[in-house]
Amino acid sequence: MQRRPDDFAKAIEAVYPRTTRAQRNLAEWLLTNSSKVLELTSEELAKEAEVSRSTILRFCHLLEVDGYRGLRTLVAGSISRQVRRADGDDAVNWLMGVTEETIRDTFINFDWDAFDEATRICARARNMIWFGQVESGSLAQCASHKCSLLGMDSRAFVDTATFLAQSRLINSDDVLVVISWGGRGDHVKRATGAALGQGIPVVGITVRRFSWLAEIATIALVAGGKFAIHEERELTVRAGQEAILNALILKTATGRNIQWRVP
């Protein structure tokens, strides 16, 4: 008989093809919320994962562990090994620490009044227009996609020429959210200037508190920013900006009476 993997994720992968639909839902939940298993009773897990206790027990049998206690033991052992592995990897260890630090710095120094005003503007807007280039462009596209999932009209632009060409279709009933690490650069100035010139409010999201964008935007939201350096080039950690984007989107949805929940 093939030995069951000691790694929790690999153990689930090994049995996944033989699971029922309910067990697959449980497997997905467990992989996403592994550490919560150590805090929950089987009854609480069933409620959180929206499955029956019998589904949990059958899944434990499939994993060849001794009931729910065996499942928790498997998870605890896997987490312990992964933590030791991460602690021994300089890049991963640095990234884990700096991501947490970046998010913490973001909200310790956060302008909550500006954030509340930004969400009021976004909640009233007809469309949320997102603008950014390169890495900021990826964040803009992700933000627009999340808005669409929530049923909010949204669009992302990732280059200045396209934005300027179509900016006449945007009006003061919309809002432009400009994402930029440094808050400067010709692309930021041209897009922001065009929007403000048409009476469109601009929410700037940057890590530079005293940048051009922070000074000129209707509302500026400043994130924590950490980076690694290679030959004087910055390899940025965008966790702070992403946290602000997610908070802005969810708070805007709430302002529009759109219901969302945490699974």
C-alpha positions in Angstrom: 0.0 0.0 0.0 1.3 3.5 -0.9 2.2 5.5 2.2 0.1 8.5 2.9 2.1 11.8 2.5 3.0 13.6 5.7 2.4 16.9 4.0 -1.2 18.0 4.4 -1.6 19.5 0.9 0.0 16.5 -0.8 -2.2 14.2 1.2 -5.3 16.0 0.0 -3.9 16.1 -3.6 -3.5 12.3 -3.4 -7.1 11.6 -2.5 -8.8 14.4 -4.4 -9.7 12.4 -7.5 -11.7 10.0 -5.3 -13.7 12.6 -3.4 -17.4 13.5 -3.7 -18.5 17.0 -4.4 -19.0 17.8 -0.7 -15.6 16.4 0.1 -14.0 18.5 -2.6 -15.6 21.6 -1.1 -14.2 20.6 2.2 -10.8 20.0 0.7 -10.7 23.4 -0.9 -11.7 25.0 2.4 -9.1 23.1 4.3 -6.3 24.1 2.0 -7.3 27.7 2.2 -7.8 27.7 6.0 -5.4 25.1 7.3 -4.4 26.9 10.4 -8.0 27.4 11.5 -8.4 23.6 11.8 -6.3 23.8 14.9 -8.7 26.2 16.5 -12.1 24.7 15.6 -14.0 21.7 16.9 -15.5 19.4 14.3 -18.9 21.0 14.8 -17.4 24.4 14.2 -15.5 23.2 11.2 -18.7 21.8 9.7 -20.4 25.1 10.1 -17.4 27.1 8.7 -16.9 24.9 5.7 -20.7 24.4 5.1 -20.5 20.7 5.1 -21.9 17.9 7.4 -19.9 16.3 10.2 -20.3 13.0 8.3 -18.6 14.5 5.3 -15.7 15.5 7.6 -15.4 12.0 9.1 -15.6 10.3 5.7 -12.9 12.6 4.4 -10.7 11.8 7.4 -11.2 8.1 6.6 -10.1 8.8 3.0 -7.0 10.6 4.3 -6.3 7.5 6.5 -6.2 9.5 9.7 -7.9 8.7 13.0 -10.9 10.9 12.9 -10.9 14.6 13.4 -8.1 14.4 16.0 -6.0 12.7 13.4 -6.8 15.4 10.8 -5.6 18.1 13.3 -2.4 16.1 14.0 -1.7 15.9 10.3 -2.3 19.6 9.8 -0.2 20.6 12.9 2.8 18.4 11.7 2.6 19.8 8.2 2.4 23.4 9.4 5.4 22.9 11.7 7.5 21.5 8.9 6.6 24.3 6.5 7.4 26.9 9.1 10.8 25.4 9.7 11.4 25.3 5.9 10.4 28.9 5.5 12.6 30.0 8.4 15.5 28.4 6.6 14.9 30.3 3.4 16.3 33.8 3.5 14.1 35.2 0.6 10.9 33.6 1.8 11.6 34.6 5.5 12.3 38.2 4.5 9.2 38.3 2.3 6.9 37.0 5.0 8.2 39.5 7.5 8.2 42.5 5.1 4.7 41.8 3.8 3.3 41.8 7.4 5.3 45.0 8.2 4.2 46.7 5.0 0.5 46.1 5.8 1.0 47.1 9.4 2.8 50.4 8.5 0.0 51.1 6.0 -2.7 51.2 8.5 -0.7 52.6 11.5 -0.1 55.8 9.4 -3.4 55.7 7.5 -5.5 58.8 6.9 -9.0 57.4 7.8 -10.8 60.6 7.0 -9.4 60.6 3.5 -10.3 56.9 3.1 -13.9 57.6 4.2 -14.2 60.5 1.7 -12.7 58.3 -1.0 -15.3 55.5 -0.4 -18.1 58.1 -0.4 -16.9 59.4 -3.8 -16.6 55.9 -5.2 -20.0 54.8 -3.8 -21.6 57.7 -5.6 -19.7 57.2 -8.9 -21.3 55.8 -12.0 -18.1 54.0 -13.0 -14.9 53.3 -11.2 -12.0 53.9 -13.6 -8.6 52.4 -12.6 -5.3 53.6 -14.1 -1.8 52.3 -13.7 1.2 51.1 -15.7 3.4 48.0 -15.4 3.0 46.6 -11.9 0.5 49.3 -11.0 -1.4 48.3 -14.2 -1.7 44.8 -12.9 -3.2 46.1 -9.7 -5.6 48.3 -11.7 -6.8 45.3 -13.7 -7.2 43.1 -10.6 -9.2 45.9 -8.9 -11.4 46.4 -11.9 -12.1 42.7 -12.0 -13.1 42.6 -8.4 -15.5 45.5 -8.9 -17.1 43.6 -11.8 -17.5 40.5 -9.6 -19.3 42.7 -7.1 -21.6 44.0 -9.8 -20.0 47.5 -10.0 -19.4 49.2 -13.3 -15.6 49.4 -13.7 -12.8 49.6 -16.3 -9.0 49.5 -16.1 -6.5 51.4 -18.3 -2.9 50.3 -18.4 -1.4 52.9 -20.8 -1.7 56.6 -21.1 -2.5 56.8 -24.8 -5.6 54.6 -24.6 -6.8 56.4 -21.5 -6.5 59.8 -23.1 -8.1 58.6 -26.3 -11.2 57.4 -24.4 -11.2 60.0 -21.6 -14.0 61.9 -23.3 -16.3 59.0 -22.6 -15.6 59.6 -18.9 -17.4 62.4 -17.0 -17.7 63.9 -13.6 -20.2 61.2 -12.5 -17.2 58.8 -12.6 -14.1 58.5 -10.4 -10.6 57.8 -11.5 -8.3 55.8 -9.2 -4.7 56.3 -10.1 -2.2 53.7 -8.8 1.4 54.6 -8.7 4.3 53.5 -6.5 6.3 56.8 -6.8 3.3 59.1 -7.5 5.2 60.8 -10.3 6.1 60.3 -13.9 4.6 61.6 -17.2 2.0 58.9 -17.4 0.6 59.7 -14.0 0.6 63.5 -14.6 -1.1 63.2 -18.0 -3.8 60.9 -16.9 -4.5 62.7 -13.6 -4.4 66.1 -15.3 -6.8 65.0 -18.0 -9.3 63.7 -15.5 -9.1 66.7 -13.2 -9.5 69.0 -16.2 -12.8 67.3 -17.0 -14.0 67.7 -13.4 -13.5 64.0 -12.6 -12.4 63.3 -9.0 -9.2 61.4 -8.7 -8.2 59.0 -5.9 -4.5 58.5 -5.8 -2.9 55.4 -4.3 0.8 55.7 -3.8 3.6 55.0 -1.3 5.1 58.4 -1.5 3.4 60.8 0.9 5.0 63.9 -0.6 4.7 62.9 -4.3 3.1 64.9 -7.1 0.1 62.5 -7.1 -0.4 62.9 -3.4 -0.4 66.6 -3.7 -2.7 67.0 -6.7 -5.2 64.2 -6.4 -8.6 64.9 -5.0 -8.0 62.3 -2.3 -4.6 60.6 -1.7 -4.3 57.3 0.1 -0.8 56.4 1.1 0.4 52.8 1.6 3.5 51.4 3.2 6.1 50.4 0.8 9.1 48.1 1.1 11.4 46.8 -1.6 14.6 44.9 -2.4 17.3 46.5 -4.6 19.2 45.2 -7.5 21.7 47.5 -9.2 19.8 50.5 -7.8 16.5 49.2 -9.2 13.6 48.6 -6.7 11.8 45.3 -6.6 8.7 46.4 -4.8 6.4 44.7 -2.4 2.9 46.0 -3.1 1.1 44.5 -0.2 0.2 47.9 1.3 -1.3 49.2 -2.0 -3.2 46.0 -2.5 -4.6 46.1 1.0 -5.9 49.7 0.4 -7.4 48.6 -3.0 -9.3 45.7 -1.4 -10.5 47.9 1.5 -11.6 50.6 -0.9 -13.5 48.1 -3.1 -15.3 46.3 -0.2 -16.1 49.6 1.6 -17.5 51.0 -1.7 -19.6 47.9 -2.2 -21.0 48.4 1.3 -21.7 52.0 0.5 -23.7 50.8 -2.5 -25.7 48.3 -0.3 -24.0 45.4 -2.0 -23.9 42.4 0.3 -20.7 40.5 0.7 -19.6 38.0 3.3 -16.5 36.2 4.6 -16.6 32.4 3.9 
